[in-house]
């Protein structure tokens, strides 16, 4: 990592911000999907007659 510059320009900073935003949206989507899966499994288990 010795050849990495100390400072990044405005375009690189904007690109890093865009990538971070996309990654955060992806994580949000995964979290919502996972929560929905748990919710659906719970509802199915509660509705199952004993």
N, CA, C and O atoms as CSV, one atom per row, in Angstrom:
chain,resi,resn,atom,element,x,y,z
A,1,UNK,N,N,0.809,-1.191,0.000
A,1,UNK,CA,C,0.000,0.000,0.000
A,1,UNK,C,C,0.854,1.258,0.000
A,1,UNK,O,O,0.354,2.350,0.268
A,2,UNK,N,N,2.111,1.114,-0.292
A,2,UNK,CA,C,3.016,2.254,-0.294
A,2,UNK,C,C,2.738,3.190,-1.454
A,2,UNK,O,O,3.049,4.377,-1.361
A,3,UNK,N,N,2.159,2.697,-2.554
A,3,UNK,CA,C,1.924,3.552,-3.702
A,3,UNK,C,C,0.558,4.224,-3.691
A,3,UNK,O,O,0.157,4.808,-4.698
A,4,UNK,N,N,-0.171,4.157,-2.571
A,4,UNK,CA,C,-1.453,4.852,-2.485
A,4,UNK,C,C,-1.210,6.330,-2.181
A,4,UNK,O,O,-0.387,6.659,-1.326
A,5,UNK,N,N,-1.915,7.216,-2.871
A,5,UNK,CA,C,-1.729,8.645,-2.597
A,5,UNK,C,C,-2.299,9.019,-1.227
A,5,UNK,O,O,-3.212,8.371,-0.715
A,6,UNK,N,N,-1.736,10.078,-0.655
A,6,UNK,CA,C,-2.200,10.533,0.651
A,6,UNK,C,C,-3.584,11.160,0.582
A,6,UNK,O,O,-4.375,11.051,1.518
A,7,UNK,N,N,-3.867,11.818,-0.539
A,7,UNK,CA,C,-5.152,12.511,-0.689
A,7,UNK,C,C,-5.841,12.007,-1.943
A,7,UNK,O,O,-5.189,11.582,-2.896
A,8,UNK,N,N,-7.160,12.057,-1.933
A,8,UNK,CA,C,-7.928,11.672,-3.116
A,8,UNK,C,C,-8.637,12.911,-3.644
A,8,UNK,O,O,-8.945,13.832,-2.889
A,9,UNK,N,N,-8.892,12.923,-4.944
A,9,UNK,CA,C,-9.547,14.091,-5.515
A,9,UNK,C,C,-11.063,13.998,-5.333
A,9,UNK,O,O,-11.592,13.019,-4.806
A,10,UNK,N,N,-11.722,15.024,-5.777
A,10,UNK,CA,C,-13.172,15.136,-5.580
A,10,UNK,C,C,-13.939,14.026,-6.294
A,10,UNK,O,O,-14.916,13.509,-5.753
A,11,UNK,N,N,-13.513,13.654,-7.499
A,11,UNK,CA,C,-14.201,12.595,-8.255
A,11,UNK,C,C,-14.080,11.245,-7.549
A,11,UNK,O,O,-15.050,10.491,-7.465
A,12,UNK,N,N,-12.885,10.948,-7.042
A,12,UNK,CA,C,-12.692,9.685,-6.329
A,12,UNK,C,C,-13.522,9.657,-5.058
A,12,UNK,O,O,-14.092,8.626,-4.699
A,13,UNK,N,N,-13.585,10.789,-4.382
A,13,UNK,CA,C,-14.385,10.878,-3.161
A,13,UNK,C,C,-15.871,10.662,-3.469
A,13,UNK,O,O,-16.572,9.979,-2.723
A,14,UNK,N,N,-16.341,11.247,-4.568
A,14,UNK,CA,C,-17.741,11.074,-4.958
A,14,UNK,C,C,-18.016,9.616,-5.327
A,14,UNK,O,O,-19.074,9.081,-4.998
A,15,UNK,N,N,-17.063,8.973,-6.009
A,15,UNK,CA,C,-17.224,7.565,-6.380
A,15,UNK,C,C,-17.282,6.681,-5.138
A,15,UNK,O,O,-18.088,5.753,-5.072
A,16,UNK,N,N,-16.441,6.963,-4.168
A,16,UNK,CA,C,-16.468,6.190,-2.917
A,16,UNK,C,C,-17.815,6.382,-2.225
A,16,UNK,O,O,-18.377,5.430,-1.683
A,17,UNK,N,N,-18.329,7.604,-2.241
A,17,UNK,CA,C,-19.633,7.879,-1.633
A,17,UNK,C,C,-20.751,7.126,-2.344
A,17,UNK,O,O,-21.652,6.591,-1.697
A,18,UNK,N,N,-20.697,7.082,-3.689
A,18,UNK,CA,C,-21.726,6.347,-4.438
A,18,UNK,C,C,-21.672,4.854,-4.123
A,18,UNK,O,O,-22.705,4.213,-3.928
A,19,UNK,N,N,-20.472,4.316,-4.076
A,19,UNK,CA,C,-20.333,2.885,-3.764
A,19,UNK,C,C,-20.827,2.577,-2.356
A,19,UNK,O,O,-21.476,1.557,-2.126
A,20,UNK,N,N,-20.514,3.463,-1.421
A,20,UNK,CA,C,-20.949,3.257,-0.039
A,20,UNK,C,C,-22.475,3.301,0.044
A,20,UNK,O,O,-23.088,2.505,0.755
A,21,UNK,N,N,-23.080,4.238,-0.688
A,21,UNK,CA,C,-24.539,4.363,-0.674
A,21,UNK,C,C,-25.194,3.109,-1.265
A,21,UNK,O,O,-26.176,2.604,-0.722
A,22,UNK,N,N,-24.642,2.610,-2.384
A,22,UNK,CA,C,-25.179,1.389,-2.992
A,22,UNK,C,C,-25.041,0.194,-2.050
A,22,UNK,O,O,-25.958,-0.618,-1.925
A,23,UNK,N,N,-23.897,0.096,-1.394
A,23,UNK,CA,C,-23.688,-1.005,-0.448
A,23,UNK,C,C,-24.681,-0.906,0.718
A,23,UNK,O,O,-25.229,-1.917,1.156
A,24,UNK,N,N,-24.906,0.299,1.211
A,24,UNK,CA,C,-25.855,0.471,2.308
A,24,UNK,C,C,-27.269,0.096,1.889
A,24,UNK,O,O,-27.998,-0.522,2.666
A,25,UNK,N,N,-27.671,0.462,0.662
A,25,UNK,CA,C,-28.999,0.083,0.176
A,25,UNK,C,C,-29.113,-1.432,0.031
A,25,UNK,O,O,-30.157,-2.014,0.326
A,26,UNK,N,N,-28.038,-2.062,-0.422
A,26,UNK,CA,C,-28.026,-3.523,-0.539
A,26,UNK,C,C,-28.163,-4.191,0.814
A,26,UNK,O,O,-28.895,-5.170,0.956
A,27,UNK,N,N,-27.457,-3.664,1.815
A,27,UNK,CA,C,-27.563,-4.219,3.165
A,27,UNK,C,C,-28.955,-4.005,3.739
A,27,UNK,O,O,-29.490,-4.881,4.418
A,28,UNK,N,N,-29.542,-2.848,3.470
A,28,UNK,CA,C,-30.909,-2.590,3.929
A,28,UNK,C,C,-31.882,-3.584,3.307
A,28,UNK,O,O,-32.742,-4.138,3.991
A,29,UNK,N,N,-31.736,-3.804,2.006
A,29,UNK,CA,C,-32.607,-4.752,1.313
A,29,UNK,C,C,-32.452,-6.161,1.894
A,29,UNK,O,O,-33.446,-6.855,2.108
A,30,UNK,N,N,-31.220,-6.581,2.146
A,30,UNK,CA,C,-30.977,-7.904,2.726
A,30,UNK,C,C,-31.580,-8.004,4.127
A,30,UNK,O,O,-32.165,-9.030,4.475
A,31,UNK,N,N,-31.446,-6.962,4.923
A,31,UNK,CA,C,-32.001,-6.964,6.278
A,31,UNK,C,C,-33.526,-7.023,6.254
A,31,UNK,O,O,-34.134,-7.756,7.035
A,32,UNK,N,N,-34.143,-6.254,5.361
A,32,UNK,CA,C,-35.608,-6.272,5.249
A,32,UNK,C,C,-36.087,-7.644,4.772
A,32,UNK,O,O,-37.084,-8.162,5.276
A,33,UNK,N,N,-35.386,-8.230,3.809
A,33,UNK,CA,C,-35.763,-9.560,3.308
A,33,UNK,C,C,-35.630,-10.609,4.408
A,33,UNK,O,O,-36.501,-11.466,4.561
A,34,UNK,N,N,-34.553,-10.544,5.166
A,34,UNK,CA,C,-34.330,-11.499,6.251
A,34,UNK,C,C,-35.396,-11.340,7.338
A,34,UNK,O,O,-35.905,-12.332,7.860
A,35,UNK,N,N,-35.730,-10.094,7.678
A,35,UNK,CA,C,-36.777,-9.834,8.677
A,35,UNK,C,C,-38.128,-10.328,8.177
A,35,UNK,O,O,-38.898,-10.912,8.941
A,36,UNK,N,N,-38.419,-10.099,6.905
A,36,UNK,CA,C,-39.678,-10.576,6.331
A,36,UNK,C,C,-39.763,-12.096,6.349
A,36,UNK,O,O,-40.831,-12.659,6.586
A,37,UNK,N,N,-38.647,-12.753,6.102
A,37,UNK,CA,C,-38.619,-14.216,6.154
A,37,UNK,C,C,-38.948,-14.708,7.558
A,37,UNK,O,O,-39.763,-15.616,7.721
A,38,UNK,N,N,-38.319,-14.115,8.575
A,38,UNK,CA,C,-38.621,-14.505,9.956
A,38,UNK,C,C,-40.084,-14.235,10.304
A,38,UNK,O,O,-40.725,-15.045,10.974
A,39,UNK,N,N,-40.606,-13.105,9.852
A,39,UNK,CA,C,-42.005,-12.763,10.108
A,39,UNK,C,C,-42.925,-13.808,9.468
A,39,UNK,O,O,-43.867,-14.282,10.104
A,40,UNK,N,N,-42.651,-14.161,8.223
A,40,UNK,CA,C,-43.492,-15.138,7.524
A,40,UNK,C,C,-43.427,-16.503,8.198
A,40,UNK,O,O,-44.454,-17.162,8.358
A,41,UNK,N,N,-42.249,-16.929,8.590
A,41,UNK,CA,C,-42.114,-18.226,9.271
A,41,UNK,C,C,-42.876,-18.213,10.588
A,41,UNK,O,O,-43.527,-19.198,10.938
A,42,UNK,N,N,-42.802,-17.118,11.314
A,42,UNK,CA,C,-43.519,-17.008,12.588
A,42,UNK,C,C,-45.028,-17.078,12.370
A,42,UNK,O,O,-45.721,-17.781,13.106
A,43,UNK,N,N,-45.547,-16.366,11.380
A,43,UNK,CA,C,-46.983,-16.378,11.095
A,43,UNK,C,C,-47.432,-17.776,10.696
A,43,UNK,O,O,-48.484,-18.236,11.142
A,44,UNK,N,N,-46.655,-18.455,9.868
A,44,UNK,CA,C,-47.016,-19.808,9.432
A,44,UNK,C,C,-47.040,-20.754,10.622
A,44,UNK,O,O,-47.935,-21.593,10.725
A,45,UNK,N,N,-46.072,-20.633,11.520
A,45,UNK,CA,C,-46.038,-21.503,12.700
A,45,UNK,C,C,-47.221,-21.209,13.627
A,45,UNK,O,O,-47.778,-22.135,14.217
A,46,UNK,N,N,-47.607,-19.959,13.762
A,46,UNK,CA,C,-48.730,-19.615,14.625
A,46,UNK,C,C,-50.057,-20.075,14.045
A,46,UNK,O,O,-50.976,-20.403,14.794
A,47,UNK,N,N,-50.170,-20.104,12.736
A,47,UNK,CA,C,-51.409,-20.497,12.085
A,47,UNK,C,C,-51.571,-22.030,12.001
A,47,UNK,O,O,-52.676,-22.521,11.773
A,48,UNK,N,N,-50.497,-22.765,12.182
A,48,UNK,CA,C,-50.555,-24.208,12.070
A,48,UNK,C,C,-51.373,-24.786,13.240
A,48,UNK,O,O,-51.073,-24.503,14.400
A,49,UNK,N,N,-52.409,-25.597,12.939
A,49,UNK,CA,C,-53.210,-26.188,14.030
A,49,UNK,C,C,-52.391,-27.259,14.771
A,49,UNK,O,O,-51.561,-27.953,14.184
A,50,UNK,N,N,-52.652,-27.364,16.061
A,50,UNK,CA,C,-51.923,-28.360,16.857
A,50,UNK,C,C,-52.709,-29.611,16.980
A,50,UNK,O,O,-52.258,-30.564,17.615
